[in-house]
Amino acid sequence: MFLKRTLLILSLSHAPFLWAESLTNLNVIEVGQQSEQGALVIDIRTPQEWQQTGLIPRSHPLSFFDKNGYSNPEKWLADMQKLKTHPNQKVILVCRSGNRSGKVGRYLTEQLKLPNIAHLSNGMGGWLKDHRPTEPVCSATKSC
């Protein structure tokens, strides 16, 4: 039931009138700068997407949705909290185009009232289009 409610909230949050003013939209330059200043960059895409493009340097792969579009927000939040180095650390979300990261960011700011949440507004596509560097994804089958 919680999962269905969460998916409904996320799908409804796509409507323009529900955009949270507290969710910060960042461009590629701002993400790079804020990452260097200690912001936590989380790539919420799928493992297949990470393998295709690599990751933004210093970012952490932590999928929010599985390949079927389902999520486990409680587990994801617990995993995200483990990555934070301090409670007020800025969190920047990244997806392919900015759509999923915007939805998740609005969920975090509007529903959960989390502060210091931002997202890369044009996603990894914008990062790559701007010829920004990427890092390979390390896994059990691929060493870095």
Number of C-alpha atoms within 10 A of each C-alpha: 5 10 13 11 10 17 16 11 16 19 14 12 20 15 10 8 7 11 17 17 10 16 23 18 20 19 15 21 13 12 24 19 11 17 19 12 10 14 23 23 28 24 27 23 23 17 17 10 15 22 13 10 16 19 24 25 15 16 18 18 20 19 18 23 17 13 12 6 8 13 17 15 18 11 11 16 13 10 12 15 12 10 15 16 12 9 9 11 14 20 23 25 29 33 26 22 16 20 17 23 27 28 21 25 30 28 22 20 21 18 13 10 12 16 16 18 22 25 30 29 23 21 23 26 15 17 23 15 10 11 10 14 12 16 14 16 18 13 10 5 5 8 8 7
